[in-house]
């Protein structure tokens, strides 16, 4: 059973600390903090909430903070969680803009930024591998889930299809299949026959 934030200030400071740890890309950190350390979400709940956060407009982790804040403390919790995600990074970005404008043409700075991009890609890949066990409990089954992962990779990485079309096609199809699978599971439990 998942735990919950002890107070609104716990929610705000947890998301503030989360934002500062994962500055520039928080997926790797957000899963570790929310699932493993704080245990506010199970691995399966995290995968579900993260999927919703990804299809909503705006930054994924800000969407996730809104979802969790609202779940635990309503609208005020959602606003506080979002404020925690944005306040300190905003201050840091403003300070970095001032510093970067003076050194932007130096090759060392450009090389460092390229290196950070590689590290971010590695962190996202590692987190994806860490979340793979959650596929076992997916309503459409592990084999079909793997097939969707492969199709998504081919569509985005190899065929360069825009993300919005991949989400609408593969996401829509997987949601439809999951809905049908869940309906078939629930029908025997309630004693009613599921309609085709």
C-alpha positions in Angstrom: 0.0 0.0 0.0 1.3 3.4 -0.9 2.0 6.1 1.6 1.1 9.8 1.2 2.6 13.2 1.9 2.3 14.1 5.6 1.3 17.7 4.8 1.1 20.3 2.1 4.5 21.6 3.1 5.9 18.1 2.8 4.5 18.0 -0.8 6.0 21.4 -1.7 9.4 20.7 -0.3 9.5 17.2 -1.7 8.8 18.5 -5.2 11.2 21.4 -4.7 14.0 18.9 -3.7 13.0 16.7 -6.6 13.3 19.5 -9.1 16.7 20.5 -7.8 18.0 16.9 -7.9 17.0 16.4 -11.5 17.5 19.8 -13.0 17.3 19.4 -16.8 15.6 16.0 -16.8 13.9 14.5 -13.8 12.5 11.1 -15.0 15.3 9.1 -13.5 15.1 10.9 -10.2 11.3 11.2 -10.0 10.8 7.5 -10.2 13.4 6.7 -7.5 12.1 9.4 -5.1 8.3 8.9 -5.5 8.3 5.1 -5.8 11.4 3.8 -3.9 12.1 6.5 -1.3 8.8 8.2 -0.4 6.6 5.3 -1.5 3.8 7.7 -2.5 3.2 5.5 -5.6 3.7 1.9 -6.4 5.7 1.1 -9.6 2.4 0.3 -11.5 0.8 3.5 -10.3 3.8 5.5 -11.3 3.8 4.0 -14.8 0.0 4.8 -15.2 0.3 8.4 -13.8 3.5 9.0 -15.9 1.7 7.9 -19.0 -1.1 10.4 -18.3 1.4 13.2 -17.5 3.1 12.5 -20.8 0.1 13.0 -23.0 -1.1 16.2 -21.3 0.3 19.4 -22.6 3.3 20.8 -20.7 6.3 19.4 -19.0 5.7 15.8 -17.9 7.0 16.1 -14.4 5.0 19.3 -13.8 1.9 17.4 -14.9 2.8 14.6 -12.5 3.2 17.0 -9.7 -0.3 18.5 -10.4 -1.8 15.0 -10.5 -0.3 14.0 -7.2 -0.9 17.3 -5.5 -4.6 17.2 -6.5 -4.9 13.5 -5.5 -3.7 14.2 -1.9 -4.8 17.8 -1.1 -7.1 19.0 -3.9 -6.5 22.1 -5.9 -4.3 23.8 -3.3 -2.1 20.7 -3.2 -1.8 20.7 -7.0 -0.8 24.4 -7.0 1.7 23.8 -4.2 3.3 20.8 -5.8 3.6 22.7 -9.1 5.1 25.7 -7.3 7.6 23.3 -5.7 8.6 22.0 -9.1 9.0 25.4 -10.7 10.1 28.0 -8.1 13.8 27.1 -7.4 14.5 26.0 -11.0 13.2 29.3 -12.3 15.6 31.2 -10.0 18.5 29.0 -11.2 17.6 29.4 -14.9 17.5 33.2 -14.5 20.9 33.1 -12.8 22.3 30.8 -15.5 21.0 33.1 -18.3 23.0 36.0 -16.8 26.2 33.8 -16.5 25.8 32.0 -19.9 25.5 35.2 -21.9 29.1 36.0 -21.1 30.6 32.6 -22.0 28.3 31.1 -24.6 30.9 31.1 -27.4 33.6 29.1 -25.5 34.1 25.6 -26.9 34.4 24.1 -23.4 30.9 25.3 -22.5 29.4 23.9 -25.8 31.2 20.6 -25.2 29.8 20.4 -21.6 26.3 21.0 -22.9 26.6 18.2 -25.5 27.9 15.9 -22.8 25.0 16.7 -20.5 22.6 15.7 -23.3 24.3 12.2 -23.5 24.0 11.8 -19.7 20.3 12.7 -19.8 19.6 10.1 -22.6 21.4 7.5 -20.5 19.4 8.3 -17.4 16.1 8.1 -19.3 17.1 4.7 -20.8 18.1 3.3 -17.4 14.8 4.4 -15.9 12.9 2.8 -18.7 14.7 -0.5 -18.0 13.9 -0.1 -14.3 10.2 0.3 -15.0 10.0 -2.8 -17.3 8.8 -5.2 -14.5 5.6 -3.1 -14.3 4.7 -4.5 -17.7 4.0 -7.9 -16.0 0.8 -6.5 -14.5 -0.4 -4.6 -17.6 -3.9 -5.6 -18.7 -2.9 -6.3 -22.3 -0.2 -8.7 -21.3 3.6 -8.5 -21.3 4.1 -9.8 -24.9 1.8 -7.2 -26.4 3.3 -4.5 -24.2 6.7 -5.4 -25.6 5.3 -5.2 -29.1 4.1 -1.6 -28.4 7.5 -0.7 -27.0 9.2 -2.0 -30.2 6.7 -0.2 -32.5 7.1 3.0 -30.6 10.9 2.8 -30.9 10.8 2.0 -34.6 8.2 4.8 -35.3 10.1 7.5 -33.4 13.8 6.6 -33.6 14.0 4.9 -37.0 11.1 6.2 -39.1 11.1 9.7 -37.4 7.3 9.9 -37.2 6.3 12.9 -35.1 5.6 12.0 -31.4 2.0 13.3 -31.6 1.1 10.8 -34.3 2.8 7.9 -32.5 0.9 8.8 -29.3 -2.5 9.1 -31.1 -2.1 5.8 -33.0 -0.2 3.5 -30.7 -1.5 5.2 -27.5 -5.1 5.0 -28.8 -4.8 1.4 -29.8 -3.2 0.3 -26.5 -5.8 2.2 -24.5 -8.6 0.5 -26.5 -7.0 -2.9 -25.9 -6.5 -2.3 -22.2 -10.1 -1.1 -21.8 -11.4 -4.3 -23.5 -9.2 -6.5 -21.4 -10.3 -4.8 -18.2 -13.9 -5.1 -19.2 -13.5 -8.8 -19.7 -11.9 -9.2 -16.3 -14.6 -7.2 -14.5 -17.5 -8.9 -16.2 -17.2 -12.3 -14.5 -16.5 -10.7 -11.2 -19.9 -8.8 -11.3 -21.8 -11.7 -12.8 -22.7 -9.8 -15.9 -21.7 -10.7 -19.4 -19.4 -8.3 -21.2 -20.7 -7.1 -24.5 -18.4 -7.6 -27.5 
